[in-house]
């Protein structure tokens, strides 16, 4: 029995590490969707401040609406699949918006990215709670998840800004480098909730 408990404890620690990895990747896309997009959209899409603000506001409303339908999605597909679906939506949206600059497809990809982030963030927190043994472990793990999100928001603007600057004058995909790297990372971590 002690061996089973030790094995289960190791599995739960492994699950928590995977879920925190997802949080780092999805957290990076939040920085790209807000801070770096504030540079990208005016330069490559010709957005003025009013259009940029309207895009951010529309995305915020969409994320709230996504939270309202989230319980139905989880009831249909389960937390693990919902998390994977959210991550895949983020990866598709964040990568696609950096390459496709034709409206309305560009804005639809931006919205896909943001609604996917709402699903991925919420389902990741639910999975962290369910992969915790007891109230104390759940509190500790949710606290670590919040700290991980905060850490991602400390370092990712620096990395994103540098990658954006490096690729801004690229002949093939100008400004897309941080978005494409984040997209690839999303696709790499998408299977983790089902592991």
C-alpha positions in Angstrom: 0.0 0.0 0.0 2.9 2.4 0.8 4.4 1.7 -2.6 1.1 2.4 -4.3 0.8 5.7 -2.4 4.3 6.7 -3.3 3.6 5.8 -7.0 0.4 7.8 -7.0 2.1 10.8 -5.3 4.8 10.7 -8.0 2.2 10.6 -10.7 0.4 13.6 -9.2 3.7 15.6 -9.0 4.3 14.7 -12.7 0.8 15.9 -13.6 1.3 19.2 -11.7 4.6 19.9 -13.6 2.9 19.2 -16.9 0.0 21.5 -16.1 2.4 24.3 -15.0 4.2 23.9 -18.3 0.9 24.4 -20.1 0.3 27.5 -18.0 3.7 29.0 -19.0 2.9 28.5 -22.7 -0.6 29.8 -22.6 0.5 32.7 -20.3 3.1 33.6 -23.0 0.3 33.8 -25.6 -1.5 36.3 -23.3 1.5 38.6 -23.5 1.7 38.2 -27.2 -2.0 38.9 -27.5 -1.8 42.1 -25.6 1.6 43.7 -25.2 3.2 42.6 -28.4 0.0 42.7 -30.5 -0.1 46.4 -29.5 3.1 46.7 -31.7 2.2 44.2 -34.3 -1.4 45.3 -35.2 -0.6 49.0 -35.8 2.5 48.2 -37.8 1.3 45.3 -39.9 -2.5 45.7 -39.9 -2.7 49.5 -39.8 -4.7 49.5 -36.6 -5.2 52.9 -35.0 -5.7 53.1 -31.2 -9.5 53.0 -31.4 -9.4 49.8 -33.5 -6.8 48.2 -31.3 -8.8 49.1 -28.1 -12.0 47.7 -29.7 -10.2 44.5 -30.6 -9.0 44.1 -27.0 -12.5 44.8 -25.7 -14.2 42.4 -28.1 -11.7 39.7 -27.0 -12.4 40.4 -23.4 -16.2 40.0 -23.9 -15.6 36.8 -25.9 -13.5 35.4 -23.1 -16.2 36.1 -20.6 -18.8 34.5 -22.8 -16.5 31.5 -23.2 -16.4 31.2 -19.4 -20.2 31.0 -19.4 -20.3 28.1 -21.9 -17.3 26.4 -20.4 -19.3 24.1 -18.1 -21.3 22.8 -21.0 -18.1 22.1 -23.0 -16.6 20.2 -20.1 -19.8 18.2 -19.6 -19.7 17.2 -23.3 -16.0 16.4 -23.7 -14.4 16.3 -20.2 -11.8 18.5 -18.6 -8.8 16.9 -20.3 -10.2 17.2 -23.8 -11.5 20.7 -23.1 -8.0 21.7 -22.1 -6.5 20.2 -25.2 -9.1 21.9 -27.4 -8.3 25.2 -25.7 -4.6 24.8 -26.3 -5.1 23.8 -29.9 -7.3 26.9 -30.4 -4.7 29.1 -28.9 -1.9 27.6 -31.1 -4.0 27.9 -34.3 -5.1 31.4 -33.5 -1.8 32.8 -32.4 0.2 31.3 -35.2 -2.4 32.1 -37.8 -2.9 35.7 -36.9 0.8 36.4 -37.4 0.8 35.0 -40.9 -2.7 36.0 -42.2 -3.1 39.7 -42.4 -6.3 39.7 -44.4 -9.5 40.8 -42.6 -11.7 39.5 -41.3 -9.7 36.2 -41.1 -6.9 37.9 -39.1 -9.4 39.2 -36.4 -11.2 35.8 -36.3 -7.9 34.1 -35.6 -7.2 36.6 -32.8 -10.6 35.8 -31.3 -10.0 32.1 -31.7 -6.7 32.5 -29.8 -8.3 34.5 -26.9 -11.4 32.1 -26.5 -9.0 29.2 -26.6 -6.9 30.8 -23.8 -10.1 31.2 -21.7 -10.8 27.5 -22.1 -7.2 26.4 -21.5 -6.7 28.5 -18.4 -9.9 27.5 -16.8 -9.5 23.8 -17.6 -5.9 23.8 -16.5 -6.9 25.2 -13.1 -9.7 22.5 -12.8 -7.1 19.8 -13.7 -4.7 21.1 -11.1 -7.4 20.9 -8.5 -8.5 17.4 -9.5 -4.9 16.2 -9.6 -4.3 17.3 -6.0 -4.7 14.9 -3.1 -6.6 16.7 -0.3 -7.4 20.3 0.5 -3.8 21.4 1.5 -2.3 19.9 -1.7 -5.0 21.6 -3.8 -4.4 25.0 -2.1 -0.6 24.6 -2.6 -0.9 23.5 -6.2 -3.3 26.2 -7.2 -1.0 28.7 -5.5 1.9 27.3 -7.5 -0.2 27.6 -10.7 -0.8 31.3 -9.9 2.9 31.9 -9.3 3.8 30.1 -12.5 1.4 32.4 -14.4 2.9 35.4 -12.8 6.5 34.2 -13.6 5.5 33.7 -17.2 4.3 37.3 -17.4 7.6 38.6 -16.0 9.9 36.9 -18.5 7.8 36.5 -21.6 7.5 40.2 -22.5 11.3 40.4 -22.7 11.6 37.3 -24.8 8.6 38.3 -27.0 9.9 41.8 -27.6 13.3 40.6 -28.6 11.9 38.0 -31.0 9.5 40.5 -32.5 12.3 43.0 -33.0 14.4 40.3 -34.7 11.7 39.3 -37.1 10.0 42.6 -37.8 11.8 43.1 -41.1 11.8 39.5 -42.1 10.9 39.1 -45.8 8.8 35.9 -45.4 6.8 36.4 -42.1 7.5 39.9 -40.7 7.0 40.2 -37.0 5.7 36.6 -36.7 8.6 34.9 -34.9 7.4 35.1 -31.3 3.9 34.1 -32.4 5.1 31.1 -34.4 7.3 29.9 -31.6 4.4 30.2 -29.1 2.1 28.4 -31.6 4.6 25.5 -32.0 4.9 25.3 -28.2 1.1 25.1 -27.9 0.9 22.2 -30.4 3.8 20.5 -28.4 2.0 20.8 -25.0 -1.6 20.1 -26.4 -1.4 16.3 -25.8 -0.2 16.8 -22.1 -3.7 17.0 -20.5 -4.5 13.6 -21.9 -1.3 11.9 -20.8 
